Amino acid sequence: MKKLLLSTILFVAPLISFGAVIDFPNPLGNASFGVILSKVLVIAMWVGGVILTVLVVWAAYTLMLSKGDPGEIKKAKATILYGIIGYVILLFAEAIRRIIVNLLT
């Protein structure tokens, strides 16, 4: 560990002492906050849609195999309800993002 720290210091010290300018390119380019937020929310919508599909299929499977057990039926209905509530929250997030972008531009 000490050797790694020493080698790092020996490598960085000359760069600092000679006033070397290290230029890192911006990985986001000239993207604005609205564009970045939009891309993140699009990915979240896709992931949320996949998760909702899996939850509905899982709940349907649980419901079919419940054999009339009220506890299992209640659990399956709750799974579907919570999945839909989560997706509605994602939809509201997209609506709120559009409102914020419209207010800022």
Biopython code that builds the backbone (N, CA, C, O; Angstrom):
import numpy as np
from Bio.PDB.StructureBuilder import StructureBuilder

atoms = [
    (1, "MET", "N", (0.824, -1.188, 0.000)),
    (1, "MET", "CA", (0.000, 0.000, 0.000)),
    (1, "MET", "C", (0.867, 1.250, 0.000)),
    (1, "MET", "O", (0.568, 2.233, -0.679)),
    (2, "LYS", "N", (1.945, 1.196, 0.773)),
    (2, "LYS", "CA", (2.831, 2.344, 0.835)),
    (2, "LYS", "C", (3.523, 2.574, -0.494)),
    (2, "LYS", "O", (3.753, 3.715, -0.896)),
    (3, "LYS", "N", (3.861, 1.464, -1.189)),
    (3, "LYS", "CA", (4.518, 1.593, -2.486)),
    (3, "LYS", "C", (3.582, 2.225, -3.509)),
    (3, "LYS", "O", (4.008, 3.040, -4.327)),
    (4, "LEU", "N", (2.304, 1.847, -3.461)),
    (4, "LEU", "CA", (1.325, 2.415, -4.380)),
    (4, "LEU", "C", (1.147, 3.908, -4.123)),
    (4, "LEU", "O", (1.078, 4.697, -5.066)),
    (5, "LEU", "N", (1.074, 4.293, -2.871)),
    (5, "LEU", "CA", (0.930, 5.697, -2.516)),
    (5, "LEU", "C", (2.169, 6.492, -2.933)),
    (5, "LEU", "O", (2.054, 7.599, -3.460)),
    (6, "LEU", "N", (3.342, 5.929, -2.698)),
    (6, "LEU", "CA", (4.587, 6.589, -3.064)),
    (6, "LEU", "C", (4.708, 6.745, -4.575)),
    (6, "LEU", "O", (5.120, 7.800, -5.059)),
    (7, "SER", "N", (4.351, 5.700, -5.325)),
    (7, "SER", "CA", (4.444, 5.792, -6.782)),
    (7, "SER", "C", (3.426, 6.795, -7.334)),
    (7, "SER", "O", (3.709, 7.486, -8.313)),
    (8, "THR", "N", (2.262, 6.877, -6.721)),
    (8, "THR", "CA", (1.268, 7.856, -7.157)),
    (8, "THR", "C", (1.769, 9.275, -6.900)),
    (8, "THR", "O", (1.637, 10.149, -7.757)),
    (9, "ILE", "N", (2.329, 9.496, -5.752)),
    (9, "ILE", "CA", (2.865, 10.821, -5.430)),
    (9, "ILE", "C", (4.005, 11.181, -6.374)),
    (9, "ILE", "O", (4.084, 12.314, -6.848)),
    (10, "LEU", "N", (4.887, 10.224, -6.650)),
    (10, "LEU", "CA", (6.014, 10.488, -7.541)),
    (10, "LEU", "C", (5.561, 10.758, -8.975)),
    (10, "LEU", "O", (6.246, 11.461, -9.717)),
    (11, "PHE", "N", (4.423, 10.209, -9.366)),
    (11, "PHE", "CA", (3.912, 10.452, -10.711)),
    (11, "PHE", "C", (3.175, 11.784, -10.803)),
    (11, "PHE", "O", (3.307, 12.500, -11.796)),
    (12, "VAL", "N", (2.409, 12.116, -9.785)),
    (12, "VAL", "CA", (1.577, 13.317, -9.823)),
    (12, "VAL", "C", (2.364, 14.576, -9.469)),
    (12, "VAL", "O", (2.071, 15.650, -9.995)),
    (13, "ALA", "N", (3.357, 14.463, -8.587)),
    (13, "ALA", "CA", (4.110, 15.640, -8.132)),
    (13, "ALA", "C", (4.755, 16.416, -9.279)),
    (13, "ALA", "O", (4.656, 17.643, -9.288)),
    (14, "PRO", "N", (5.414, 15.766, -10.254)),
    (14, "PRO", "CA", (5.992, 16.555, -11.353)),
    (14, "PRO", "C", (4.936, 17.258, -12.193)),
    (14, "PRO", "O", (5.169, 18.358, -12.695)),
    (15, "LEU", "N", (3.787, 16.633, -12.344)),
    (15, "LEU", "CA", (2.730, 17.277, -13.135)),
    (15, "LEU", "C", (2.254, 18.554, -12.458)),
    (15, "LEU", "O", (2.003, 19.560, -13.121)),
    (16, "ILE", "N", (2.133, 18.510, -11.142)),
    (16, "ILE", "CA", (1.689, 19.687, -10.407)),
    (16, "ILE", "C", (2.777, 20.757, -10.381)),
    (16, "ILE", "O", (2.495, 21.944, -10.538)),
    (17, "SER", "N", (4.017, 20.328, -10.181)),
    (17, "SER", "CA", (5.098, 21.302, -10.047)),
    (17, "SER", "C", (5.408, 22.014, -11.361)),
    (17, "SER", "O", (5.812, 23.176, -11.343)),
    (18, "PHE", "N", (5.232, 21.355, -12.482)),
    (18, "PHE", "CA", (5.493, 21.996, -13.769)),
    (18, "PHE", "C", (4.265, 22.705, -14.319)),
    (18, "PHE", "O", (4.317, 23.283, -15.404)),
    (19, "GLY", "N", (3.199, 22.667, -13.608)),
    (19, "GLY", "CA", (1.984, 23.366, -14.012)),
    (19, "GLY", "C", (1.311, 22.726, -15.206)),
    (19, "GLY", "O", (0.715, 23.418, -16.032)),
    (20, "ALA", "N", (1.399, 21.423, -15.304)),
    (20, "ALA", "CA", (0.781, 20.729, -16.423)),
    (20, "ALA", "C", (-0.733, 20.843, -16.325)),
    (20, "ALA", "O", (-1.313, 20.726, -15.246)),
    (21, "VAL", "N", (-1.348, 21.069, -17.449)),
    (21, "VAL", "CA", (-2.798, 21.178, -17.502)),
    (21, "VAL", "C", (-3.349, 19.849, -18.002)),
    (21, "VAL", "O", (-3.050, 19.412, -19.114)),
    (22, "ILE", "N", (-4.136, 19.233, -17.182)),
    (22, "ILE", "CA", (-4.761, 17.977, -17.569)),
    (22, "ILE", "C", (-6.183, 18.301, -17.973)),
    (22, "ILE", "O", (-6.969, 18.808, -17.172)),
    (23, "ASP", "N", (-6.506, 18.009, -19.213)),
    (23, "ASP", "CA", (-7.822, 18.345, -19.741)),
    (23, "ASP", "C", (-8.637, 17.071, -19.889)),
    (23, "ASP", "O", (-8.303, 16.196, -20.688)),
    (24, "PHE", "N", (-9.703, 16.978, -19.116)),
    (24, "PHE", "CA", (-10.593, 15.837, -19.210)),
    (24, "PHE", "C", (-11.821, 16.246, -20.019)),
    (24, "PHE", "O", (-12.457, 17.253, -19.707)),
    (25, "PRO", "N", (-12.160, 15.480, -21.051)),
    (25, "PRO", "CA", (-13.359, 15.830, -21.820)),
    (25, "PRO", "C", (-14.622, 15.540, -21.012)),
    (25, "PRO", "O", (-14.662, 14.614, -20.203)),
    (26, "ASN", "N", (-15.629, 16.337, -21.245)),
    (26, "ASN", "CA", (-16.894, 16.161, -20.554)),
    (26, "ASN", "C", (-17.607, 14.951, -21.153)),
    (26, "ASN", "O", (-17.935, 14.974, -22.340)),
    (27, "PRO", "N", (-17.858, 13.901, -20.381)),
    (27, "PRO", "CA", (-18.503, 12.711, -20.944)),
    (27, "PRO", "C", (-19.959, 12.956, -21.337)),
    (27, "PRO", "O", (-20.531, 12.183, -22.105)),
    (28, "LEU", "N", (-20.551, 14.011, -20.823)),
    (28, "LEU", "CA", (-21.947, 14.307, -21.147)),
    (28, "LEU", "C", (-22.073, 15.235, -22.340)),
    (28, "LEU", "O", (-23.179, 15.500, -22.810)),
    (29, "GLY", "N", (-20.953, 15.725, -22.828)),
    (29, "GLY", "CA", (-21.008, 16.662, -23.944)),
    (29, "GLY", "C", (-21.616, 17.969, -23.492)),
    (29, "GLY", "O", (-21.326, 18.446, -22.395)),
    (30, "ASN", "N", (-22.450, 18.549, -24.323)),
    (30, "ASN", "CA", (-23.118, 19.802, -23.988)),
    (30, "ASN", "C", (-24.563, 19.568, -23.572)),
    (30, "ASN", "O", (-25.419, 20.427, -23.779)),
    (31, "ALA", "N", (-24.833, 18.415, -22.991)),
    (31, "ALA", "CA", (-26.193, 18.061, -22.615)),
    (31, "ALA", "C", (-26.666, 18.916, -21.445)),
    (31, "ALA", "O", (-25.921, 19.163, -20.496)),
    (32, "SER", "N", (-27.900, 19.357, -21.528)),
    (32, "SER", "CA", (-28.476, 20.145, -20.449)),
    (32, "SER", "C", (-29.096, 19.220, -19.398)),
    (32, "SER", "O", (-29.191, 18.008, -19.590)),
    (33, "PHE", "N", (-29.505, 19.813, -18.307)),
    (33, "PHE", "CA", (-30.118, 19.051, -17.226)),
    (33, "PHE", "C", (-31.383, 18.346, -17.703)),
    (33, "PHE", "O", (-31.638, 17.200, -17.333)),
    (34, "GLY", "N", (-32.174, 19.031, -18.525)),
    (34, "GLY", "CA", (-33.423, 18.444, -19.020)),
    (34, "GLY", "C", (-33.183, 17.225, -19.897)),
    (34, "GLY", "O", (-33.925, 16.246, -19.819)),
    (35, "VAL", "N", (-32.147, 17.281, -20.732)),
    (35, "VAL", "CA", (-31.837, 16.156, -21.618)),
    (35, "VAL", "C", (-31.368, 14.956, -20.803)),
    (35, "VAL", "O", (-31.780, 13.823, -21.055)),
    (36, "ILE", "N", (-30.506, 15.213, -19.826)),
    (36, "ILE", "CA", (-30.004, 14.121, -18.989)),
    (36, "ILE", "C", (-31.143, 13.496, -18.195)),
    (36, "ILE", "O", (-31.256, 12.272, -18.132)),
    (37, "LEU", "N", (-31.984, 14.325, -17.591)),
    (37, "LEU", "CA", (-33.115, 13.822, -16.815)),
    (37, "LEU", "C", (-34.077, 13.045, -17.695)),
    (37, "LEU", "O", (-34.626, 12.027, -17.276)),
    (38, "SER", "N", (-34.281, 13.525, -18.916)),
    (38, "SER", "CA", (-35.165, 12.838, -19.844)),
    (38, "SER", "C", (-34.642, 11.448, -20.171)),
    (38, "SER", "O", (-35.407, 10.483, -20.185)),
    (39, "LYS", "N", (-33.339, 11.336, -20.435)),
    (39, "LYS", "CA", (-32.761, 10.032, -20.763)),
    (39, "LYS", "C", (-32.830, 9.080, -19.578)),
    (39, "LYS", "O", (-33.094, 7.889, -19.745)),
    (40, "VAL", "N", (-32.591, 9.607, -18.382)),
    (40, "VAL", "CA", (-32.663, 8.764, -17.185)),
    (40, "VAL", "C", (-34.102, 8.272, -16.979)),
    (40, "VAL", "O", (-34.318, 7.109, -16.639)),
    (41, "LEU", "N", (-35.074, 9.151, -17.184)),
    (41, "LEU", "CA", (-36.470, 8.748, -16.988)),
    (41, "LEU", "C", (-36.942, 7.779, -18.062)),
    (41, "LEU", "O", (-37.769, 6.911, -17.783)),
    (42, "VAL", "N", (-36.437, 7.908, -19.274)),
    (42, "VAL", "CA", (-36.807, 6.940, -20.320)),
    (42, "VAL", "C", (-36.304, 5.552, -19.933)),
    (42, "VAL", "O", (-37.020, 4.562, -20.081)),
    (43, "ILE", "N", (-35.077, 5.488, -19.439)),
    (43, "ILE", "CA", (-34.535, 4.198, -18.997)),
    (43, "ILE", "C", (-35.346, 3.672, -17.810)),
    (43, "ILE", "O", (-35.641, 2.479, -17.736)),
    (44, "ALA", "N", (-35.703, 4.561, -16.887)),
    (44, "ALA", "CA", (-36.500, 4.149, -15.722)),
    (44, "ALA", "C", (-37.874, 3.643, -16.149)),
    (44, "ALA", "O", (-38.403, 2.707, -15.549)),
    (45, "MET", "N", (-38.454, 4.251, -17.173)),
    (45, "MET", "CA", (-39.763, 3.789, -17.663)),
    (45, "MET", "C", (-39.649, 2.383, -18.259)),
    (45, "MET", "O", (-40.508, 1.534, -18.023)),
    (46, "TRP", "N", (-38.595, 2.143, -19.022)),
    (46, "TRP", "CA", (-38.398, 0.810, -19.595)),
    (46, "TRP", "C", (-38.190, -0.226, -18.499)),
    (46, "TRP", "O", (-38.809, -1.290, -18.517)),
    (47, "VAL", "N", (-37.329, 0.082, -17.555)),
    (47, "VAL", "CA", (-37.067, -0.854, -16.458)),
    (47, "VAL", "C", (-38.338, -1.058, -15.631)),
    (47, "VAL", "O", (-38.650, -2.182, -15.236)),
    (48, "GLY", "N", (-39.064, 0.022, -15.372)),
    (48, "GLY", "CA", (-40.313, -0.080, -14.625)),
    (48, "GLY", "C", (-41.350, -0.926, -15.349)),
    (48, "GLY", "O", (-42.090, -1.684, -14.722)),
    (49, "GLY", "N", (-41.401, -0.793, -16.674)),
    (49, "GLY", "CA", (-42.327, -1.611, -17.446)),
    (49, "GLY", "C", (-41.986, -3.087, -17.370)),
    (49, "GLY", "O", (-42.875, -3.932, -17.253)),
    (50, "VAL", "N", (-40.711, -3.394, -17.436)),
    (50, "VAL", "CA", (-40.280, -4.792, -17.321)),
    (50, "VAL", "C", (-40.602, -5.330, -15.932)),
    (50, "VAL", "O", (-41.107, -6.444, -15.791)),
    (51, "ILE", "N", (-40.309, -4.537, -14.913)),
    (51, "ILE", "CA", (-40.594, -4.972, -13.537)),
    (51, "ILE", "C", (-42.095, -5.148, -13.329)),
    (51, "ILE", "O", (-42.523, -6.103, -12.681)),
    (52, "LEU", "N", (-42.898, -4.232, -13.876)),
    (52, "LEU", "CA", (-44.352, -4.367, -13.753)),
    (52, "LEU", "C", (-44.840, -5.651, -14.422)),
    (52, "LEU", "O", (-45.694, -6.351, -13.878)),
    (53, "THR", "N", (-44.305, -5.956, -15.588)),
    (53, "THR", "CA", (-44.697, -7.180, -16.287)),
    (53, "THR", "C", (-44.346, -8.412, -15.452)),
    (53, "THR", "O", (-45.153, -9.331, -15.318)),
    (54, "VAL", "N", (-43.152, -8.419, -14.900)),
    (54, "VAL", "CA", (-42.732, -9.558, -14.070)),
    (54, "VAL", "C", (-43.625, -9.671, -12.832)),
    (54, "VAL", "O", (-44.015, -10.774, -12.449)),
    (55, "LEU", "N", (-43.951, -8.530, -12.203)),
    (55, "LEU", "CA", (-44.807, -8.567, -11.016)),
    (55, "LEU", "C", (-46.201, -9.083, -11.330)),
    (55, "LEU", "O", (-46.770, -9.854, -10.557)),
    (56, "VAL", "N", (-46.753, -8.661, -12.460)),
    (56, "VAL", "CA", (-48.103, -9.113, -12.823)),
    (56, "VAL", "C", (-48.097, -10.608, -13.130)),
    (56, "VAL", "O", (-49.001, -11.333, -12.716)),
    (57, "VAL", "N", (-47.083, -11.065, -13.853)),
    (57, "VAL", "CA", (-46.998, -12.504, -14.152)),
    (57, "VAL", "C", (-46.814, -13.298, -12.862)),
    (57, "VAL", "O", (-47.438, -14.343, -12.676)),
    (58, "TRP", "N", (-45.950, -12.798, -11.966)),
    (58, "TRP", "CA", (-45.730, -13.480, -10.687)),
    (58, "TRP", "C", (-47.018, -13.515, -9.865)),
    (58, "TRP", "O", (-47.345, -14.543, -9.272)),
    (59, "ALA", "N", (-47.741, -12.412, -9.826)),
    (59, "ALA", "CA", (-48.990, -12.371, -9.056)),
    (59, "ALA", "C", (-50.041, -13.298, -9.668)),
    (59, "ALA", "O", (-50.783, -13.962, -8.944)),
    (60, "ALA", "N", (-50.104, -13.340, -11.002)),
    (60, "ALA", "CA", (-51.056, -14.248, -11.654)),
    (60, "ALA", "C", (-50.706, -15.699, -11.343)),
    (60, "ALA", "O", (-51.590, -16.520, -11.094)),
    (61, "TYR", "N", (-49.426, -16.006, -11.360)),
    (61, "TYR", "CA", (-48.975, -17.359, -11.024)),
    (61, "TYR", "C", (-49.340, -17.702, -9.579)),
    (61, "TYR", "O", (-49.813, -18.802, -9.293)),
    (62, "THR", "N", (-49.120, -16.761, -8.685)),
    (62, "THR", "CA", (-49.464, -16.966, -7.276)),
    (62, "THR", "C", (-50.971, -17.139, -7.111)),
    (62, "THR", "O", (-51.432, -17.974, -6.332)),
    (63, "LEU", "N", (-51.724, -16.343, -7.850)),
    (63, "LEU", "CA", (-53.190, -16.416, -7.765)),
    (63, "LEU", "C", (-53.705, -17.758, -8.269)),
    (63, "LEU", "O", (-54.616, -18.341, -7.680)),
    (64, "MET", "N", (-53.117, -18.248, -9.365)),
    (64, "MET", "CA", (-53.567, -19.533, -9.911)),
    (64, "MET", "C", (-53.238, -20.698, -8.982)),
    (64, "MET", "O", (-53.996, -21.664, -8.898)),
    (65, "LEU", "N", (-52.120, -20.605, -8.295)),
    (65, "LEU", "CA", (-51.706, -21.698, -7.424)),
    (65, "LEU", "C", (-52.139, -21.513, -5.974)),
    (65, "LEU", "O", (-51.718, -22.270, -5.099)),
    (66, "SER", "N", (-52.976, -20.513, -5.713)),
    (66, "SER", "CA", (-53.393, -20.246, -4.335)),
    (66, "SER", "C", (-54.374, -21.276, -3.803)),
    (66, "SER", "O", (-54.505, -21.426, -2.588)),
    (67, "LYS", "N", (-55.067, -21.991, -4.686)),
    (67, "LYS", "CA", (-56.037, -23.028, -4.298)),
    (67, "LYS", "C", (-57.111, -22.480, -3.371)),
    (67, "LYS", "O", (-57.587, -23.177, -2.474)),
    (68, "GLY", "N", (-57.489, -21.229, -3.595)),
    (68, "GLY", "CA", (-58.564, -20.636, -2.804)),
    (68, "GLY", "C", (-58.146, -20.129, -1.438)),
    (68, "GLY", "O", (-58.996, -19.700, -0.658)),
    (69, "ASP", "N", (-56.857, -20.168, -1.127)),
    (69, "ASP", "CA", (-56.373, -19.681, 0.171)),
    (69, "ASP", "C", (-56.497, -18.157, 0.203)),
    (69, "ASP", "O", (-55.882, -17.471, -0.613)),
    (70, "PRO", "N", (-57.290, -17.620, 1.142)),
    (70, "PRO", "CA", (-57.490, -16.169, 1.170)),
    (70, "PRO", "C", (-56.205, -15.373, 1.380)),
    (70, "PRO", "O", (-56.071, -14.270, 0.849)),
    (71, "GLY", "N", (-55.273, -15.908, 2.135)),
    (71, "GLY", "CA", (-54.014, -15.210, 2.371)),
    (71, "GLY", "C", (-53.195, -15.076, 1.089)),
    (71, "GLY", "O", (-52.615, -14.022, 0.828)),
    (72, "GLU", "N", (-53.149, -16.136, 0.295)),
    (72, "GLU", "CA", (-52.396, -16.094, -0.963)),
    (72, "GLU", "C", (-53.084, -15.194, -1.990)),
    (72, "GLU", "O", (-52.414, -14.490, -2.746)),
    (73, "ILE", "N", (-54.407, -15.215, -2.018)),
    (73, "ILE", "CA", (-55.152, -14.348, -2.937)),
    (73, "ILE", "C", (-54.911, -12.889, -2.577)),
    (73, "ILE", "O", (-54.704, -12.052, -3.456)),
    (74, "LYS", "N", (-54.939, -12.589, -1.289)),
    (74, "LYS", "CA", (-54.695, -11.217, -0.838)),
    (74, "LYS", "C", (-53.272, -10.781, -1.200)),
    (74, "LYS", "O", (-53.061, -9.643, -1.619)),
    (75, "LYS", "N", (-52.302, -11.677, -1.039)),
    (75, "LYS", "CA", (-50.917, -11.366, -1.371)),
    (75, "LYS", "C", (-50.762, -11.098, -2.879)),
    (75, "LYS", "O", (-50.042, -10.181, -3.274)),
    (76, "ALA", "N", (-51.432, -11.893, -3.713)),
    (76, "ALA", "CA", (-51.348, -11.706, -5.164)),
    (76, "ALA", "C", (-51.979, -10.377, -5.582)),
    (76, "ALA", "O", (-51.429, -9.661, -6.418)),
    (77, "LYS", "N", (-53.125, -10.053, -5.002)),
    (77, "LYS", "CA", (-53.774, -8.776, -5.320)),
    (77, "LYS", "C", (-52.911, -7.595, -4.880)),
    (77, "LYS", "O", (-52.819, -6.588, -5.582)),
    (78, "ALA", "N", (-52.285, -7.726, -3.720)),
    (78, "ALA", "CA", (-51.409, -6.653, -3.233)),
    (78, "ALA", "C", (-50.198, -6.484, -4.153)),
    (78, "ALA", "O", (-49.757, -5.358, -4.382)),
    (79, "THR", "N", (-49.657, -7.575, -4.678)),
    (79, "THR", "CA", (-48.518, -7.495, -5.594)),
    (79, "THR", "C", (-48.894, -6.744, -6.856)),
    (79, "THR", "O", (-48.134, -5.896, -7.324)),
    (80, "ILE", "N", (-50.050, -7.043, -7.406)),
    (80, "ILE", "CA", (-50.508, -6.333, -8.606)),
    (80, "ILE", "C", (-50.733, -4.855, -8.289)),
    (80, "ILE", "O", (-50.319, -3.984, -9.054)),
    (81, "LEU", "N", (-51.384, -4.577, -7.170)),
    (81, "LEU", "CA", (-51.663, -3.191, -6.785)),
    (81, "LEU", "C", (-50.376, -2.396, -6.606)),
    (81, "LEU", "O", (-50.271, -1.277, -7.109)),
    (82, "TYR", "N", (-49.397, -2.949, -5.901)),
    (82, "TYR", "CA", (-48.153, -2.226, -5.659)),
    (82, "TYR", "C", (-47.355, -2.030, -6.940)),
    (82, "TYR", "O", (-46.691, -1.007, -7.106)),
    (83, "GLY", "N", (-47.413, -2.992, -7.837)),
    (83, "GLY", "CA", (-46.741, -2.834, -9.124)),
    (83, "GLY", "C", (-47.341, -1.702, -9.936)),
    (83, "GLY", "O", (-46.618, -0.907, -10.535)),
    (84, "ILE", "N", (-48.657, -1.630, -9.955)),
    (84, "ILE", "CA", (-49.334, -0.561, -10.702)),
    (84, "ILE", "C", (-49.083, 0.792, -10.047)),
    (84, "ILE", "O", (-48.885, 1.785, -10.747)),
    (85, "ILE", "N", (-49.088, 0.848, -8.728)),
    (85, "ILE", "CA", (-48.793, 2.109, -8.030)),
    (85, "ILE", "C", (-47.381, 2.584, -8.357)),
    (85, "ILE", "O", (-47.168, 3.775, -8.587)),
    (86, "GLY", "N", (-46.428, 1.680, -8.380)),
    (86, "GLY", "CA", (-45.060, 2.045, -8.733)),
    (86, "GLY", "C", (-44.952, 2.586, -10.139)),
    (86, "GLY", "O", (-44.223, 3.549, -10.378)),
    (87, "TYR", "N", (-45.670, 1.979, -11.081)),
    (87, "TYR", "CA", (-45.619, 2.453, -12.465)),
    (87, "TYR", "C", (-46.297, 3.815, -12.602)),
    (87, "TYR", "O", (-45.839, 4.660, -13.371)),
    (88, "VAL", "N", (-47.372, 4.031, -11.871)),
    (88, "VAL", "CA", (-48.043, 5.341, -11.899)),
    (88, "VAL", "C", (-47.103, 6.419, -11.353)),
    (88, "VAL", "O", (-47.087, 7.543, -11.855)),
    (89, "ILE", "N", (-46.329, 6.079, -10.337)),
    (89, "ILE", "CA", (-45.341, 7.036, -9.819)),
    (89, "ILE", "C", (-44.326, 7.386, -10.894)),
    (89, "ILE", "O", (-43.934, 8.546, -11.015)),
    (90, "LEU", "N", (-43.894, 6.406, -11.676)),
    (90, "LEU", "CA", (-42.976, 6.684, -12.780)),
    (90, "LEU", "C", (-43.627, 7.603, -13.815)),
    (90, "LEU", "O", (-42.974, 8.499, -14.351)),
    (91, "LEU", "N", (-44.897, 7.382, -14.093)),
    (91, "LEU", "CA", (-45.588, 8.246, -15.056)),
    (91, "LEU", "C", (-45.676, 9.677, -14.535)),
    (91, "LEU", "O", (-45.491, 10.626, -15.297)),
    (92, "PHE", "N", (-45.957, 9.837, -13.245)),
    (92, "PHE", "CA", (-45.994, 11.177, -12.668)),
    (92, "PHE", "C", (-44.621, 11.836, -12.679)),
    (92, "PHE", "O", (-44.514, 13.052, -12.839)),
    (93, "ALA", "N", (-43.574, 11.040, -12.509)),
    (93, "ALA", "CA", (-42.217, 11.587, -12.566)),
    (93, "ALA", "C", (-41.947, 12.169, -13.949)),
    (93, "ALA", "O", (-41.341, 13.235, -14.063)),
    (94, "GLU", "N", (-42.385, 11.490, -14.988)),
    (94, "GLU", "CA", (-42.215, 12.010, -16.355)),
    (94, "GLU", "C", (-43.022, 13.292, -16.540)),
    (94, "GLU", "O", (-42.542, 14.240, -17.162)),
    (95, "ALA", "N", (-44.230, 13.331, -16.013)),
    (95, "ALA", "CA", (-45.051, 14.542, -16.133)),
    (95, "ALA", "C", (-44.409, 15.707, -15.373)),
    (95, "ALA", "O", (-44.383, 16.832, -15.872)),
    (96, "ILE", "N", (-43.902, 15.447, -14.193)),
    (96, "ILE", "CA", (-43.244, 16.496, -13.409)),
    (96, "ILE", "C", (-41.988, 16.986, -14.119)),
    (96, "ILE", "O", (-41.700, 18.183, -14.109)),
    (97, "ARG", "N", (-41.235, 16.073, -14.737)),
    (97, "ARG", "CA", (-40.046, 16.473, -15.486)),
    (97, "ARG", "C", (-40.402, 17.410, -16.624)),
    (97, "ARG", "O", (-39.720, 18.410, -16.845)),
    (98, "ARG", "N", (-41.465, 17.094, -17.347)),
    (98, "ARG", "CA", (-41.889, 17.962, -18.455)),
    (98, "ARG", "C", (-42.313, 19.341, -17.960)),
    (98, "ARG", "O", (-42.016, 20.353, -18.595)),
    (99, "ILE", "N", (-43.008, 19.377, -16.826)),
    (99, "ILE", "CA", (-43.418, 20.669, -16.267)),
    (99, "ILE", "C", (-42.186, 21.492, -15.877)),
    (99, "ILE", "O", (-42.123, 22.687, -16.165)),
    (100, "ILE", "N", (-41.210, 20.856, -15.225)),
    (100, "ILE", "CA", (-39.991, 21.570, -14.807)),
    (100, "ILE", "C", (-39.224, 22.072, -16.012)),
    (100, "ILE", "O", (-38.761, 23.213, -16.009)),
    (101, "VAL", "N", (-39.074, 21.252, -17.044)),
    (101, "VAL", "CA", (-38.340, 21.676, -18.247)),
    (101, "VAL", "C", (-39.067, 22.820, -18.919)),
    (101, "VAL", "O", (-38.424, 23.760, -19.387)),
    (102, "ASN", "N", (-40.383, 22.771, -18.982)),
    (102, "ASN", "CA", (-41.142, 23.868, -19.599)),
    (102, "ASN", "C", (-41.015, 25.154, -18.792)),
    (102, "ASN", "O", (-40.979, 26.240, -19.370)),
    (103, "LEU", "N", (-40.948, 25.055, -17.486)),
    (103, "LEU", "CA", (-40.799, 26.250, -16.659)),
    (103, "LEU", "C", (-39.394, 26.853, -16.781)),
    (103, "LEU", "O", (-39.233, 28.072, -16.728)),
    (104, "LEU", "N", (-38.390, 26.003, -16.942)),
    (104, "LEU", "CA", (-37.016, 26.487, -17.009)),
    (104, "LEU", "C", (-36.619, 26.998, -18.387)),
    (104, "LEU", "O", (-35.662, 27.762, -18.514)),
    (105, "THR", "N", (-37.351, 26.580, -19.423)),
    (105, "THR", "CA", (-36.977, 27.042, -20.779)),
    (105, "THR", "C", (-37.932, 28.073, -21.277)),
    (105, "THR", "O", (-37.777, 28.572, -22.391)),
]
sb = StructureBuilder()
sb.init_structure("model")
sb.init_model(0)
sb.init_chain("A")
sb.init_seg("    ")
for serial, (resi, resn, name, xyz) in enumerate(atoms, 1):
    if name == "N":
        sb.init_residue(resn, " ", resi, " ")
    sb.init_atom(name, np.array(xyz, "f"), 0.0, 1.0, " ", f" {name:<3s}", serial, name[0])
structure = sb.get_structure()
